[in-house]
Amino acid sequence: MFLENMTHYLTALVVIMKGLDKIGTPGKTGVAVIFLLIGLFIVLGTIFHHKAQKLLKHFKAYVFAFEAIIMTIVGYLYVKDGKQMIQYVCFAAAIMFVVALVVYIKNSRKNVAEVHLN
C-alpha cells in the first residue's frame, strides 16, 4: 500500500510541476490551472482512498486509468516542448498504470468468481 501511495503522490507531483511550468507560459494559464487541479485531485484521492472506495466500487481502477491518461498527456507535452528524455519516464509510468489496471481487473474478477463458487 505504501508503494502504491507513493506512485500516486509522485504522479501528482509531476502533474503539479507541469502545471506550475505552464503558469509561466503566456496564454497557458487555463491549462496550468487544469493541471494543478488534477494534481490536487490525485493527492486527495490518495488521502481519502478508503472513503472513495466505499462510494465508488472500483475507485482504484478509475484512478489507474485516469493516471495513465494524464501521464500520457504530460509525456506528449514534454515531446512538444522539445525535451530529450523526461517524456519516456512519463510514457513508462503510463504503461505501468495500464499494467496495474489490468492486474486489478483480473484480481477483482477472480475474487468475484471465488465468491460465486463458494
N, C-alpha and C positions, 0 to 999 in steps of 0.2 A: 504494500500500500504506500509506503514511503517513497519508493522509486517512481511509482505511478504519479503521485502528487508532484514530485519534482519535475517530471516531464511536463505536466500541466503548467506549473509555475514558470518553467523555462520558456515554454511556448508563449505564455502571457508576456514575459519579459521581452522576447523577440518582437512580438506584435506591438507592444507599447513603445519599444525603441524605434520601430519603423514609423509609428505614429508621431513620435517626437521629431524624427528626422523630417517627416513631411510638413510639420508646422513651419519649418524654416524655408520651405519652397513656396514661392508666390503662387496663389491660386489653388493650393492643395490643402487648405485649412479644413475643408469638409472631409476629405479623405483622412486627414490626420485625426480628426475627432472620431471618425468611424473606427479607426484602428485603436485609438485609446479606449473607446467604449467596448470593443471586442476583447481587448486585453483585460479590462476590468471585469467583464462578463466571465472570462475564463478563470480569473482569480476567485471571484465569488462562487462560481460553480464548483471549484475545488474545495473551497472552505465549507460550503453548505451542501456538499455532495450527498450526504445521508438524507437530509430533508428533501432534496430534489429527487432522489431515487424513490422516495415514498410517493411523491406527486406524479412522477413520470416513470413508468415501469422500467424502461430501458434507457434511462438517462445517460449512462456510461456510453452506450452505443452512439447516441446522438452527439456526445462530446467528442468521441473519437472521429466521427465523420466530419464534424464541424472543424476540428483542429486540422484534419488532413486537408480540407478545402482551404482554410486560411493560410496554412503553411505553403501550399502550392501557390497561392496568390502572392504571398510575400516573396517567395523564390522567384516568381515571374517578375515582380517589381525590381528585384535585385538584378536580374538579367537585363531588364530595360534600363536600369541605372548604369549598366556597364561594369558591374562588379565582376571580379575574376573567379572567386571560389565560394563565397558565402552562400550563393544560391543552391549549390549542391547539398549543403548541410540542410537547408530548408526542404529541398526535394526529398532527401533521405528521411527527414523527420516525417514528412507527409506519407511516405511509403510505410514507415513503421507504424503510423497511426492507422493506416488501412489494414496492416497485418494485425494490429491489436483489435481492430473492429471485427475482422474475420474470426479471430480466435474467440472473442467474446460471443459472437453469434453462434459459433459451433458449440461452445460450452453451454450457452443458455438453451440451445435445442437439445443437447444431451441431457441436461438437467430436467427439462420438460418431459422427455421420453422416459427417463427413470421414474418420474413421479407417476406417469400414466401406467407403467408396468407394475408398479408396486401396489 
